[in-house]
Amino acid sequence: MNFKDDERYKLMHEWALHFGYYDGRIDITAGDSLEAFTTHDAGLLAHAPLWGTKPGKEVLVPVHQVRANLAKILRWLNVRRHNMHIALHPDGQSLCLFFVAKISTKLIPITIQKVPVLFNVRYTKTEKGLRISQVDEWPGHTPRDAERLIKEKFEWPKSITLKAARVFGAVS
């Protein structure tokens, strides 16, 4: 399967461009509308313990706020994504990424934290076409652990497997 031909992939590429996945920079003054690839009420839900959340206390954060927060953080930190894996849900409404985010400071380029992440992207059909409606971030340990999580938490088919892919800013 060629992921790059899938509309979900193309919308996720737009997300990656606007959220600093490729170059670590976010220009929130650029004026680009996030609604070109997200719904007006799209949000990110970081599950415990990502982003300092506690189990059961997670809050859906609007994508505009996520982007603004990341713009501040990425002034001081570099995030490189490694070991990226991808899967497309057969219903056409979800895309899953697994990657290990290696975070370093810009001043001293040493890895200060490694965070394995499951990134489940949900899509909704709108009058303007398919759009990202919600992103769930879960802590993941390995691609196999991520597969187990999407099957348990998001009811993905048992036959789904994540495939290694160098996409969305992945470097290995």
Backbone as ProteinMPNN parsed JSONL, in Angstrom:
{"seq_chain_A": "MNFKDDERYKLMHEWALHFGYYDGRIDITAGDSLEAFTTHDAGLLAHAPLWGTKPGKEVLVPVHQVRANLAKILRWLNVRRHNMHIALHPDGQSLCLFFVAKISTKLIPITIQKVPVLFNVRYTKTEKGLRISQVDEWPGHTPRDAERLIKEKFEWPKSITLKAARVFGAVS", "coords_chain_A": {"N_chain_A": [[0.843, -1.183, 0.0], [0.576, 2.201, -0.831], [1.044, 4.745, 1.187], [1.173, 7.462, 0.704], [-0.681, 8.137, -1.22], [-3.086, 8.234, 0.037], [-5.803, 10.117, 1.347], [-5.913, 10.696, 4.086], [-3.252, 10.528, 4.831], [-2.222, 12.707, 3.398], [-3.51, 14.848, 4.678], [-2.423, 14.523, 7.227], [0.195, 15.123, 6.616], [-0.062, 17.875, 6.148], [-0.684, 18.642, 8.765], [1.767, 17.973, 9.964], [3.472, 19.829, 8.695], [2.471, 22.268, 9.743], [2.848, 21.953, 12.451], [5.504, 21.822, 13.061], [6.909, 19.419, 12.532], [8.807, 18.822, 10.557], [10.87, 20.792, 10.459], [11.046, 21.839, 12.991], [10.048, 24.334, 13.491], [7.517, 26.748, 14.082], [5.411, 29.049, 12.765], [3.254, 31.039, 14.048], [2.134, 33.352, 13.218], [1.759, 33.216, 10.559], [-0.724, 33.011, 9.42], [-2.035, 30.97, 8.177], [-4.87, 28.941, 7.859], [-5.869, 26.495, 10.081], [-8.069, 25.044, 9.588], [-8.012, 24.177, 7.024], [-7.154, 21.634, 7.064], [-8.11, 20.558, 9.405], [-11.017, 20.031, 11.531], [-13.248, 22.625, 12.73], [-13.436, 22.394, 15.47], [-11.366, 20.782, 16.263], [-9.091, 18.867, 18.277], [-6.431, 17.942, 20.583], [-5.809, 15.167, 22.56], [-3.962, 14.361, 25.149], [-2.924, 11.556, 26.675], [-2.433, 10.269, 29.977], [0.897, 9.522, 31.016], [1.65, 11.688, 29.442], [2.525, 15.031, 28.569], [2.246, 15.912, 31.163], [-0.183, 15.086, 32.251], [-2.691, 13.535, 34.357], [-4.021, 10.264, 35.022], [-7.355, 9.98, 33.923], [-7.788, 12.693, 34.099], [-7.396, 13.95, 31.731], [-7.632, 16.401, 29.141], [-9.265, 17.66, 26.294], [-7.459, 19.535, 24.146], [-7.71, 22.431, 22.227], [-6.596, 22.565, 18.807], [-5.391, 24.95, 17.957], [-4.41, 26.038, 20.322], [-2.622, 24.013, 21.085], [-0.761, 24.221, 19.038], [0.214, 26.851, 19.465], [1.367, 26.501, 22.008], [3.343, 24.603, 21.39], [4.906, 26.137, 19.651], [6.167, 27.908, 21.395], [7.635, 26.12, 22.992], [9.289, 24.86, 21.104], [11.131, 26.797, 20.51], [13.187, 26.465, 22.229], [13.741, 23.793, 22.306], [14.637, 20.853, 20.424], [12.955, 18.445, 18.508], [13.198, 15.251, 17.42], [12.009, 12.669, 15.418], [12.014, 9.203, 15.612], [12.144, 5.76, 14.528], [9.621, 5.481, 13.263], [6.344, 4.305, 12.629], [3.444, 3.354, 10.737], [-0.098, 3.072, 10.21], [-3.131, 2.601, 8.437], [-6.528, 2.862, 9.071], [-8.998, 0.583, 7.953], [-11.591, 1.645, 7.685], [-11.381, 4.179, 6.75], [-11.353, 6.367, 8.445], [-9.349, 6.809, 10.32], [-5.889, 7.169, 11.234], [-2.835, 5.834, 12.265], [0.104, 6.541, 14.041], [3.263, 5.534, 15.235], [6.021, 6.546, 17.078], [9.325, 7.36, 18.263], [10.039, 10.061, 20.099], [12.781, 12.057, 20.272], [14.109, 14.312, 22.381], [15.91, 17.262, 22.585], [17.935, 19.971, 23.837], [18.327, 23.174, 22.277], [20.568, 24.635, 22.812], [22.52, 22.925, 23.945], [23.187, 20.211, 22.227], [22.174, 17.501, 23.157], [20.421, 14.495, 23.812], [17.771, 14.831, 25.956], [15.485, 13.635, 26.691], [13.599, 10.729, 25.866], [10.727, 9.82, 24.25], [8.416, 7.467, 23.672], [5.66, 7.364, 21.504], [2.243, 6.845, 20.762], [0.219, 7.896, 18.246], [-2.858, 8.561, 17.506], [-4.868, 9.421, 14.938], [-7.898, 10.892, 14.218], [-10.483, 11.225, 11.796], [-12.994, 13.22, 10.152], [-15.722, 13.446, 7.944], [-16.495, 16.395, 6.278], [-18.319, 19.263, 4.966], [-16.388, 20.391, 3.449], [-14.762, 18.346, 2.817], [-12.666, 15.559, 3.874], [-11.388, 15.871, 7.178], [-9.057, 16.353, 9.884], [-10.165, 15.512, 13.049], [-9.714, 14.818, 15.708], [-6.908, 14.136, 17.75], [-5.302, 11.635, 19.441], [-2.901, 11.166, 21.873], [-0.916, 8.676, 23.147], [1.124, 7.147, 25.619], [3.544, 4.966, 24.408], [5.387, 1.937, 24.063], [6.622, 0.262, 22.224], [6.307, -0.487, 18.68], [4.618, -2.754, 18.559], [3.309, -2.661, 20.996], [1.894, -0.303, 20.555], [0.178, -1.177, 18.514], [-1.388, -2.982, 19.998], [-2.631, -1.165, 21.751], [-4.187, 0.492, 19.966], [-5.996, -1.369, 19.085], [-7.277, -2.154, 21.436], [-8.129, 0.305, 22.677], [-9.243, 1.841, 20.615], [-10.612, 0.174, 19.002], [-9.548, -0.951, 16.61], [-9.2, -3.182, 13.787], [-8.214, -6.581, 14.398], [-6.41, -7.562, 12.557], [-4.71, -5.524, 11.758], [-1.49, -4.147, 11.263], [1.276, -2.201, 12.21], [3.419, -0.511, 10.012], [6.838, 0.003, 9.314], [8.019, 3.235, 8.521], [9.445, 6.04, 6.908], [8.314, 8.823, 7.426], [6.712, 12.044, 7.848], [8.731, 13.619, 9.109], [10.366, 11.728, 10.286], [13.518, 10.342, 11.141], [14.798, 7.952, 11.156]], "CA_chain_A": [[0.0, 0.0, 0.0], [1.294, 3.461, -0.856], [0.377, 5.658, 2.107], [1.182, 8.833, 0.201], [-1.857, 8.357, -2.065], [-4.278, 8.275, 0.882], [-6.167, 11.467, 1.779], [-5.549, 10.857, 5.497], [-1.817, 10.792, 4.829], [-2.017, 14.077, 2.914], [-3.928, 15.756, 5.749], [-1.433, 14.406, 8.292], [1.354, 15.869, 6.123], [-0.363, 19.28, 6.439], [-0.505, 18.773, 10.213], [3.215, 17.949, 10.215], [4.01, 21.12, 8.249], [2.019, 23.346, 10.622], [3.198, 21.679, 13.842], [6.951, 21.765, 13.209], [7.48, 18.076, 12.452], [9.909, 18.732, 9.609], [11.994, 21.684, 10.731], [11.02, 22.291, 14.373], [9.63, 25.732, 13.567], [6.096, 27.035, 13.909], [5.157, 30.477, 12.633], [1.821, 31.19, 14.313], [1.666, 34.582, 12.581], [1.69, 32.994, 9.115], [-2.093, 33.254, 8.995], [-2.648, 29.792, 7.561], [-5.99, 28.396, 8.613], [-5.765, 25.07, 10.389], [-9.278, 24.406, 9.1], [-7.747, 23.598, 5.709], [-6.926, 20.196, 7.27], [-8.773, 20.11, 10.634], [-12.352, 20.561, 11.778], [-13.17, 23.854, 13.533], [-13.348, 22.06, 16.892], [-10.354, 19.731, 16.427], [-8.276, 18.972, 19.477], [-5.48, 16.891, 20.923], [-6.015, 14.608, 23.889], [-2.737, 13.678, 25.587], [-3.256, 10.644, 27.762], [-1.441, 10.19, 31.052], [1.406, 10.726, 31.667], [2.165, 12.653, 28.473], [2.251, 16.456, 28.767], [1.967, 16.169, 32.572], [-1.559, 14.77, 32.639], [-2.92, 12.438, 35.289], [-5.087, 9.389, 34.523], [-8.715, 10.435, 34.16], [-7.836, 14.153, 34.125], [-7.023, 14.441, 30.411], [-8.512, 17.421, 28.581], [-9.1, 17.89, 24.871], [-6.905, 20.874, 23.956], [-7.908, 22.867, 20.847], [-5.356, 22.505, 18.033], [-4.755, 26.273, 17.928], [-3.665, 26.173, 21.575], [-1.507, 23.066, 21.003], [0.219, 24.811, 18.123], [0.827, 27.991, 20.157], [2.229, 25.956, 23.066], [4.51, 24.001, 20.75], [5.738, 27.212, 19.103], [6.994, 28.393, 22.499], [8.539, 25.046, 23.4], [10.262, 24.553, 20.053], [12.178, 27.823, 20.49], [14.27, 26.016, 23.108], [13.978, 22.354, 22.172], [14.527, 20.153, 19.145], [12.307, 17.14, 18.591], [13.432, 14.405, 16.24], [11.186, 11.463, 15.506], [12.713, 8.002, 15.163], [11.41, 4.485, 14.588], [8.222, 5.775, 12.942], [5.503, 3.267, 12.025], [2.158, 3.913, 10.332], [-1.179, 2.187, 9.769], [-4.38, 3.256, 8.053], [-7.705, 2.059, 9.416], [-9.763, 0.278, 6.728], [-12.846, 2.402, 7.572], [-11.089, 5.481, 6.17], [-11.57, 7.427, 9.433], [-8.255, 6.907, 11.289], [-4.505, 6.894, 10.872], [-2.069, 5.655, 13.496], [1.557, 6.645, 13.989], [4.07, 5.27, 16.422], [7.383, 7.029, 16.906], [10.053, 7.724, 19.467], [10.462, 11.454, 20.034], [14.018, 12.333, 21.012], [14.052, 15.735, 22.67], [17.182, 17.839, 23.017], [17.933, 21.432, 23.905], [19.009, 23.793, 21.143], [21.856, 25.141, 23.279], [23.426, 21.776, 24.083], [22.463, 19.192, 21.451], [22.176, 16.14, 23.678], [19.067, 14.028, 24.088], [17.412, 14.944, 27.373], [14.34, 12.767, 26.944], [13.076, 9.903, 24.783], [9.323, 9.573, 24.548], [7.697, 6.682, 22.661], [4.307, 7.902, 21.413], [1.209, 6.385, 19.834], [-0.487, 9.088, 17.777], [-4.044, 8.085, 16.783], [-5.496, 10.571, 14.288], [-9.271, 10.603, 13.784], [-10.938, 12.099, 10.721], [-14.426, 13.387, 9.978], [-16.149, 14.025, 6.664], [-17.174, 17.681, 6.418], [-18.751, 19.789, 3.671], [-15.162, 20.746, 2.719], [-13.987, 17.122, 2.621], [-12.14, 14.898, 5.064], [-10.583, 16.735, 8.031], [-8.638, 15.803, 11.175], [-11.089, 15.985, 14.078], [-9.135, 14.624, 17.043], [-5.673, 13.38, 17.84], [-5.049, 11.07, 20.764], [-1.522, 10.758, 22.12], [-0.777, 7.707, 24.226], [2.487, 6.647, 25.764], [3.711, 3.632, 23.836], [6.762, 1.473, 24.288], [7.113, -0.324, 20.978], [5.23, -0.545, 17.682], [3.667, -3.817, 18.909], [2.498, -2.108, 22.086], [0.986, 0.651, 19.91], [-0.865, -1.982, 17.858], [-2.283, -3.482, 21.048], [-3.422, -0.038, 22.241], [-5.232, 0.934, 19.029], [-7.016, -2.419, 19.024], [-8.026, -2.129, 22.692], [-8.713, 1.61, 22.987], [-9.936, 2.448, 19.481], [-11.299, -0.913, 18.303], [-9.02, -1.242, 15.28], [-9.265, -4.622, 13.497], [-7.109, -7.413, 14.896], [-5.466, -7.838, 11.466], [-3.885, -4.343, 11.474], [-0.125, -4.08, 11.756], [1.981, -0.963, 11.901], [4.537, -0.713, 9.087], [7.914, 0.987, 9.431], [7.944, 4.237, 7.457], [10.152, 7.31, 7.148], [7.366, 9.863, 7.043], [6.388, 13.086, 8.819], [9.894, 14.066, 9.849], [11.122, 10.632, 10.897], [14.892, 10.313, 10.665], [15.319, 6.583, 11.08]], "C_chain_A": [[0.885, 1.243, 0.0], [0.52, 4.476, -0.003], [0.218, 7.049, 1.512], [0.015, 9.149, -0.723], [-3.145, 8.527, -1.256], [-4.538, 9.701, 1.379], [-5.794, 11.717, 3.242], [-4.062, 11.194, 5.636], [-1.549, 12.248, 4.439], [-2.418, 15.101, 3.97], [-2.955, 15.713, 6.923], [-0.146, 15.13, 7.897], [1.147, 17.366, 6.39], [-0.2, 19.556, 7.936], [0.985, 18.872, 10.522], [3.88, 19.273, 9.823], [3.697, 22.231, 9.246], [2.419, 23.166, 12.088], [4.686, 21.401, 14.026], [7.598, 20.404, 13.104], [8.732, 18.018, 11.584], [11.111, 19.577, 9.993], [12.016, 22.228, 12.16], [10.598, 23.738, 14.55], [8.131, 25.857, 13.319], [5.945, 28.542, 13.861], [3.658, 30.695, 12.819], [1.269, 32.483, 13.732], [1.48, 34.411, 11.075], [0.285, 33.17, 8.569], [-2.754, 32.074, 8.309], [-3.759, 29.26, 8.451], [-5.783, 26.902, 8.832], [-6.984, 24.319, 9.87], [-9.143, 23.909, 7.658], [-7.505, 22.092, 5.831], [-7.525, 19.671, 8.571], [-10.213, 20.627, 10.672], [-12.207, 21.8, 12.665], [-13.004, 23.577, 15.024], [-12.312, 20.968, 17.176], [-9.516, 19.97, 17.671], [-7.343, 17.8, 19.635], [-5.743, 16.463, 22.354], [-4.766, 13.808, 24.241], [-3.073, 12.85, 26.816], [-2.093, 10.529, 28.744], [-0.34, 9.208, 30.671], [1.965, 11.766, 30.692], [1.702, 14.067, 28.805], [1.828, 16.747, 30.216], [0.553, 15.868, 33.023], [-1.597, 13.607, 33.619], [-4.043, 11.572, 34.742], [-6.471, 9.904, 34.913], [-8.883, 11.948, 34.164], [-7.458, 14.771, 32.773], [-8.079, 15.402, 29.878], [-8.207, 17.551, 27.094], [-8.673, 19.341, 24.671], [-7.106, 21.269, 22.497], [-6.58, 22.937, 20.097], [-4.653, 23.855, 17.959], [-3.896, 26.481, 19.179], [-2.458, 25.237, 21.583], [-0.393, 23.669, 20.17], [0.94, 25.993, 18.775], [1.784, 27.521, 21.256], [3.498, 25.357, 22.471], [5.448, 25.061, 20.178], [6.671, 27.764, 20.18], [8.05, 27.359, 22.888], [9.646, 24.824, 22.371], [11.293, 25.661, 19.85], [13.402, 27.342, 21.249], [14.651, 24.567, 22.895], [13.902, 21.906, 20.721], [13.841, 18.823, 19.398], [12.587, 16.411, 17.291], [12.656, 13.112, 16.463], [11.927, 10.297, 14.866], [11.769, 6.808, 15.226], [9.921, 4.675, 14.277], [7.571, 4.59, 12.218], [4.141, 3.887, 11.738], [1.181, 2.795, 9.986], [-2.387, 3.051, 9.434], [-5.529, 2.332, 8.405], [-8.505, 1.804, 8.141], [-11.078, 1.042, 6.594], [-12.644, 3.802, 6.992], [-11.173, 6.643, 7.144], [-10.43, 7.6, 10.436], [-6.916, 6.591, 10.64], [-3.761, 6.773, 12.188], [-0.58, 5.793, 13.195], [2.128, 6.18, 15.315], [5.435, 5.848, 16.116], [8.008, 7.26, 18.279], [10.535, 9.148, 19.262], [11.703, 11.601, 20.909], [14.12, 13.845, 21.138], [15.41, 16.197, 23.19], [17.038, 19.347, 23.096], [18.661, 21.967, 22.682], [20.399, 24.274, 21.546], [22.91, 24.038, 23.383], [22.728, 20.596, 23.417], [22.664, 17.757, 21.944], [20.737, 15.762, 23.999], [18.809, 14.089, 25.583], [16.232, 14.051, 27.734], [13.989, 11.995, 25.682], [11.649, 9.537, 25.156], [8.712, 8.742, 23.42], [6.215, 7.057, 22.681], [3.47, 7.147, 20.385], [0.37, 7.607, 19.522], [-1.655, 8.59, 16.936], [-4.806, 9.3, 16.251], [-6.866, 10.15, 13.791], [-9.716, 11.66, 12.783], [-12.451, 12.111, 10.675], [-14.684, 13.95, 8.588], [-16.893, 15.318, 6.953], [-17.639, 18.123, 5.028], [-17.551, 20.192, 2.815], [-14.28, 19.532, 2.441], [-13.529, 16.545, 3.946], [-11.247, 15.861, 5.842], [-10.201, 15.976, 9.304], [-9.56, 16.389, 12.241], [-10.534, 15.834, 15.494], [-7.867, 13.808, 16.907], [-5.527, 12.918, 19.277], [-3.587, 10.685, 20.836], [-1.516, 9.83, 23.325], [0.692, 7.383, 24.398], [2.537, 5.236, 25.192], [5.148, 3.214, 24.047], [7.401, 0.989, 23.002], [5.986, -0.252, 19.945], [4.188, -1.626, 18.014], [2.758, -3.377, 20.042], [1.479, -1.118, 21.521], [-0.146, -0.087, 19.196], [-1.877, -2.484, 18.872], [-3.192, -2.355, 21.541], [-4.518, 0.389, 21.263], [-6.337, -0.1, 18.904], [-7.889, -2.405, 20.279], [-8.788, -0.814, 22.892], [-9.584, 2.173, 21.872], [-10.61, 1.421, 18.568], [-10.859, -1.081, 16.846], [-9.097, -2.749, 15.048], [-8.015, -5.364, 13.983], [-6.037, -7.64, 13.837], [-4.503, -6.686, 11.17], [-2.491, -4.51, 12.067], [0.479, -2.735, 11.345], [3.197, -1.302, 11.045], [5.57, 0.387, 9.296], [7.854, 1.939, 8.243], [8.732, 5.475, 7.861], [9.27, 8.422, 6.622], [7.243, 10.883, 8.157], [7.582, 13.458, 9.711], [10.686, 12.98, 10.541], [12.521, 10.598, 10.292], [15.491, 8.923, 10.64], [14.177, 5.596, 11.043]], "O_chain_A": [[1.848, 1.315, 0.764], [-0.517, 4.994, -0.418], [-0.765, 7.736, 1.788], [-0.254, 10.321, -0.988], [-4.175, 8.92, -1.803], [-3.611, 10.404, 1.782], [-5.401, 12.828, 3.598], [-3.672, 12.032, 6.449], [-0.747, 12.932, 5.075], [-1.738, 16.113, 4.138], [-2.688, 16.74, 7.546], [0.532, 15.692, 8.757], [2.078, 18.051, 6.813], [0.357, 20.583, 8.325], [1.412, 19.759, 11.261], [4.747, 19.773, 10.539], [4.565, 23.047, 9.559], [2.341, 24.109, 12.876], [5.089, 20.811, 15.029], [8.735, 20.235, 13.544], [9.632, 17.226, 11.864], [12.25, 19.128, 9.867], [12.91, 22.999, 12.508], [10.766, 24.31, 15.627], [7.56, 25.173, 12.47], [6.309, 29.236, 14.81], [2.882, 30.556, 11.874], [0.057, 32.694, 13.749], [1.087, 35.354, 10.388], [0.112, 33.448, 7.382], [-3.913, 32.163, 7.902], [-3.59, 29.147, 9.665], [-5.554, 26.147, 7.888], [-6.945, 23.097, 9.725], [-10.065, 23.286, 7.131], [-7.627, 21.356, 4.852], [-7.465, 18.469, 8.83], [-10.574, 21.546, 9.936], [-11.161, 22.002, 13.281], [-12.493, 24.42, 15.761], [-12.376, 20.305, 18.212], [-9.264, 21.107, 18.068], [-7.441, 16.799, 18.925], [-5.883, 17.296, 23.249], [-4.537, 12.723, 23.707], [-3.456, 13.382, 27.858], [-0.928, 10.675, 28.375], [-0.617, 8.172, 30.066], [2.702, 12.655, 31.119], [0.582, 14.254, 29.281], [1.126, 17.727, 30.465], [0.128, 16.345, 34.075], [-0.666, 12.805, 33.699], [-4.935, 12.083, 34.065], [-6.727, 10.222, 36.075], [-10.01, 12.439, 34.227], [-7.227, 15.977, 32.683], [-9.272, 15.235, 30.135], [-7.047, 17.553, 26.684], [-9.424, 20.265, 24.983], [-6.712, 20.517, 21.606], [-5.559, 23.319, 20.669], [-3.424, 23.897, 17.902], [-2.797, 27.03, 19.104], [-1.382, 25.624, 22.04], [0.776, 23.63, 20.554], [2.158, 26.116, 18.644], [2.873, 28.072, 21.417], [4.595, 25.576, 22.984], [6.667, 24.89, 20.22], [7.835, 28.055, 19.905], [9.218, 27.695, 23.086], [10.805, 24.623, 22.733], [12.243, 25.478, 19.088], [14.524, 27.754, 20.955], [15.751, 24.149, 23.256], [13.199, 22.499, 19.903], [14.119, 18.154, 20.394], [12.257, 16.889, 16.206], [12.653, 12.547, 17.557], [12.402, 10.387, 13.734], [10.733, 6.847, 15.89], [9.065, 4.098, 14.947], [8.161, 3.972, 11.331], [3.729, 4.831, 12.412], [1.574, 1.72, 9.533], [-2.631, 4.084, 10.058], [-5.502, 1.147, 8.071], [-8.674, 2.714, 7.33], [-11.639, 1.092, 5.5], [-13.611, 4.53, 6.769], [-11.076, 7.797, 6.727], [-10.523, 8.451, 11.321], [-6.825, 5.861, 9.653], [-4.026, 7.526, 13.125], [-0.074, 5.234, 12.222], [1.547, 6.406, 16.377], [5.957, 5.663, 15.016], [7.323, 7.342, 19.298], [11.337, 9.42, 18.369], [11.684, 11.315, 22.106], [14.206, 14.564, 20.143], [15.978, 15.605, 24.108], [16.134, 19.93, 22.498], [19.518, 21.286, 22.118], [21.307, 24.315, 20.716], [24.051, 24.213, 22.956], [21.783, 20.039, 23.976], [23.24, 16.918, 21.251], [19.936, 16.604, 24.405], [19.528, 13.483, 26.377], [15.998, 13.743, 28.903], [14.068, 12.523, 24.573], [11.393, 9.012, 26.239], [8.508, 9.258, 22.321], [5.586, 7.068, 23.739], [3.933, 6.851, 19.283], [-0.132, 8.274, 20.427], [-1.467, 8.233, 15.774], [-5.324, 10.106, 17.024], [-6.996, 9.181, 13.043], [-9.371, 12.835, 12.905], [-13.112, 11.16, 11.092], [-13.956, 14.823, 8.115], [-17.812, 15.342, 7.771], [-17.383, 17.441, 4.035], [-17.674, 20.322, 1.597], [-13.183, 19.667, 1.898], [-13.956, 16.992, 5.011], [-10.446, 16.584, 5.25], [-10.918, 15.079, 9.745], [-9.722, 17.606, 12.331], [-10.85, 16.633, 16.376], [-7.764, 12.913, 16.068], [-5.619, 13.714, 20.212], [-3.082, 9.967, 19.973], [-2.046, 10.162, 24.386], [1.434, 7.348, 23.417], [1.663, 4.414, 25.468], [6.029, 4.06, 24.194], [8.568, 1.268, 22.724], [4.838, 0.014, 20.299], [2.998, -1.426, 17.772], [1.567, -3.687, 20.043], [0.328, -1.096, 21.959], [-1.301, 0.333, 19.267], [-3.083, -2.42, 18.637], [-4.391, -2.565, 21.727], [-5.654, 0.623, 21.675], [-7.489, 0.248, 18.645], [-9.099, -2.62, 20.198], [-9.968, -0.831, 23.24], [-10.548, 2.893, 22.134], [-11.112, 1.762, 17.498], [-11.682, -1.32, 15.961], [-9.064, -3.52, 16.007], [-6.909, -4.824, 13.972], [-4.878, -7.885, 14.174], [-3.563, -6.866, 10.397], [-2.326, -4.948, 13.206], [0.21, -2.22, 10.26], [3.913, -2.264, 11.322], [5.221, 1.559, 9.438], [7.664, 1.514, 7.104], [8.689, 5.904, 9.015], [9.457, 8.904, 5.505], [7.631, 10.612, 9.293], [7.438, 13.591, 10.927], [11.596, 13.282, 11.313], [12.695, 10.798, 9.09], [16.602, 8.743, 10.142], [14.407, 4.388, 10.979]]}, "name": "protein", "num_of_chains": 1, "seq": "MNFKDDERYKLMHEWALHFGYYDGRIDITAGDSLEAFTTHDAGLLAHAPLWGTKPGKEVLVPVHQVRANLAKILRWLNVRRHNMHIALHPDGQSLCLFFVAKISTKLIPITIQKVPVLFNVRYTKTEKGLRISQVDEWPGHTPRDAERLIKEKFEWPKSITLKAARVFGAVS"}
